[in-house]
């Protein structure tokens, strides 16, 4: 039996294309589940901050952030958000930019590393992205993050201690260093089995095809 395919994903909680890419990957993987020799995968999420200078409590909505903080015309921002919302809907995600609370995401990344240590990284990643993009919840403050951690089964006291002590900040920085070493300057970015880089929120079929190809190659090597 071949070793599972490793899929390392660099993403940011505040990246709308990252949530779409995550869902498309899951859909692509689901399409391979009924294969006679279904691919086995291990997925790990890695930290990437798109806007590390963002304040925890940003005064304004997403339109204000992109128009003012990023220097984009408001009409351009409205068109872009409308487009992203439609693409997200196609992936089964109901984005609510009217509710979204823009914030700094470093503490959310620390929480993801804490959750990884407890075997709940995937659940925490999904909960954070859903909270941010579809529910309008704050994902930058410790109290809010602890509440979300509890929802996926993590111990509230341990989560709070990890966040307040910045215990996992070095792990966040290590992910960012690795991204720089790989030359990653935008997310989502998927590194498949340490050898193939896939950039952006590709459609499910693209993920399905590359996973099948990599699995086939691994099996061929194992057979030899």
Order of alpha helices (4+ residues) and beta strands (2+ residues): beta-alpha-beta-alpha-alpha-alpha-alpha-alpha-alpha-beta-beta-alpha
